[in-house]
Amino acid sequence: MTQQRENWSARSGFIIAAIGSAVGLGNIWRFPYVAYENGGGAFLIPYLIALFTAGLPLLFLDYAVGHKYHGAPPTAYKRLFKPMESLGWWQVMVTLVIGMYYASVLSWAGSYIYYSIGQKWGENTEQFFFQNYLQNADQLTFGFVPHLFWGLVLVWLVTIVILFGGVKKGVELSNKIFMPLLVILFSILVIQALRLPGAVDGLNAFFTPNWTAMKDYKVWLAAYGHIFFSLSVGFGIMLTYASYLKPKTDLTGSGLVVALANSSFEILAGIGVFAALGFMAYSSGLPVQEVVSGGIGLAFIAFPKLISSLGAGGDLFGLLFFTSLMVAGITSMVSILEVPICAFQDKLGWSRKKSVTIVAGGSAIVSTLLFSTHSAVTFVDIIDHFANNIGIVAGAFFSIILVSWFKRPLLKQLEQHINATSSISLGKGWEFMLTIVTPLSLLVALGLTLTALITKGYGDYPVFVQVIFGWGYIALFALGAFFFSRLKDHGHSGD
């Protein structure tokens, strides 16, 4: 008796879930900073070129493989070309690890919803975040921080409840609630930010094109790098989501909607964040350049500082910002975990409930133990850097190379599969991108990252910490890929 594979209720359910996956923490705190650092308004040109030459071709490839071969990455790749199963497991391992630290950052955002009421972080937001809240230690330690633990427990409970609901009642329903909520919350935030004095200076800093920056290869690299993370391509999420689609679905039309919605939200985030930073510069008498920070610093140090400078009105601003972060993060978190859950269902024939319990439950235990310590932020930073820049990029690179170079006829079959049901047909242009442009951009990105990590290391962290929590995880991806691909299939049987 075969286990019935779940489906989205309609194409719109898939699109909103795919947008939910693509729109995450990175859009709000990564994109504005990456754009600003790499030429401001001029960055939008490499960004859009990267979207059309690498992001979309890879997104269509993910959709085609998932839809045609009905499975999570290991199963779908195995049906495509048997030796590729281990590559699918590499991607599964990457998502497992990303899910573990992503939960940690989500729990920080959740805590800051509470701290923003009455602006409990006080005068020195940096000191509050690192010392009072994270209780960050200078050296590596596994000392326990209770409030970090309870924050993580809450995030994992919400995520697991959604995942237990399955594809329609869990993933799709949560996205239908959370995505409109995110757009409403963030739009209010942007309108509020634009009304602040100094907002225009911030927008000028964000949009003023620095054309000379476009001559620098690093800017192009940043654009391509950001597109892969931002669209959730190349590490199994979109492939898994596409596997739940009904047979006759417009794949290219759906992909365009997802990609453009994601990029629109990123630009909206840039406008909101930089209008707010312009106000900070205005109120502190500093140039915009000096108040800009990226990543964790932007969300948990710069924004609380901004909220405090708004006086009593800042509470609402804080609630909007941190609730937006939380909502954007939850939908991405669910999509990240959907990959390993689906993979183990396919491979071992587990029921949905069993797979969620073991995969998400197991991840939750490791995540709460590792990230409720005094070294949480160190672990997040190092693991994030290695998982994204090596884990995702290597997985994406090899999946493209194997299909477009070594199994060329398969690329034609996938193209026919897409064109049979899609509104926009793919042809020579798509093949060219996947054969030359996309793999080349990924290879250059991977090569430069590896060179930098091997020669200079990452950040100021001790070498042994980078070896254990950086290279150690890369070794774990490889071991997982080898081990799980050797297991005997028990899939597609009754539960």
C-alpha positions, 0 to 999 in steps of 0.5 A: 500500500503506497503512502499518499503524497500530500499536495498543496490545496492550490497553486496559490497555496504553493506560491504563498508558502514559497514566498514565505520561505524566500522572505526571511530574516535575511531580507530584513537585515541582510539585504539593506546592508549588502546593498549599501556596502556594495554600491547602494543604488548601483547594486540593484543592477548586479542584483537584478542581473544575478536574479535573472541569470542565476536565481531564476534559472536555479529556481526553475531547475529546483521546481522541475526536479521536485515536480517531475520526480516527486520527492525531497532532494535525495529521492528526487535526485536519485530518480534523476540520476542514481549517484546524485542521491548523496548530493541530496543528503548533503542538502538535507544535512545543510538544512538540518544545521541551518534550522538549528541556529535559525531557531536561536536568532528567532528566539532573540527576535521573540524576546525583543518583542517583549523588551521593546515594551518600555524599551527595557534595553536602556541606554547602551543597546550593545552592552544590553544585547551581548552582556545582559541578554546573551551573557556572551563570554569572551572564551568558548564556554557551555555555561547555561543561560536559562532565558535563552533556553526558554526562548528556544523552547517556545520557538521550537514548539510553535515550529513543531505544531505547524509541521505536525499540521502537514502540508495543507493544514500546517505549512500552507495555513501558517503562511496564509496567516503569517505572510499577509500579517508580515506585509501589513506590519512591515508596511506600517513600519516603513510608513512610520520610518519615512515620516521621521526627520532625516529619513531622506538622508538615509534613503539617499545613502541607500539609493545613491548609485556608486557606479565605480563599485560595479567594476569591483568583482566583489560587488558582483559576487555579493549580488550572486551570493545574496540571490541564492540565500534570498530565494532559498534555491540550491539547498532543497527547499524549493525542490521539496515544495515543488514535489507537493504540487499537482501534475498540471502546474504553471512552474515558470509563472509561479517562479516569477511571482515568487522571485519578484515578490521576494525582491520587492520585499527586500527593496521595501525592507531597504527603504524602511531600514535606511529611512530609520538609519537616516533618522538615527544619523540625524538625531545623533549628529553623525553621518549615515555611514557611521550608524549603519551595521549589518546582520545581528548588529542592525537588528539587535543594536542599531534598531533598539537604539533607534527605538529609544530615540523615538521616546514613548512612540518607540514602543510601537516601532519596536513591536512592529519591527521585532514581530515582523522579524519573528513572523518572517523567520517562522515561515522560513524556519518551517520551510527549512525543516520541511526538507529533512522531514520529507527526506526521511519520510521518502527514504524510511517510509516514516509517517508524517508524525513520526518524521516530525517527531524524530527530525524536528524533535531531535533538532530542537534538543540539539539546538536548545542545548547548543544555543542556550549557552554563553557562546550562542552568538559565536556558534551562530556566527561561525556555523552560519558563515560556513553553512551558507558560504560552503554548504549551500553554494557547494550543494547548488554548484554540484547539482547544476554541474551534474545535470547540465554537464554530465547528464545533458539529455536530462536537462532537455527532459526537465525543460520539456517537463516545465514547458508542458505545463508553464505559461513562459517557455524555457529554451536555449537561454535557460540552458546557457545560464545553467551550463555556463553563467550560474555554475561559474558564479557559484564556482568563483564564490566557492573558490574565493570563500575557501581561499579566504577561510583557509588563508585568513580564517573567519573573524577573530575566533580561535582556530580550534573553534573555527575547526570544530564549529566551521569545518566540523560541520562541513565534515558532518554534511559529507558524512551524513551524505555518505551514510544516509545515501547508503541506507536501504530504502523503505519509502513509499510503503504504508505507515 
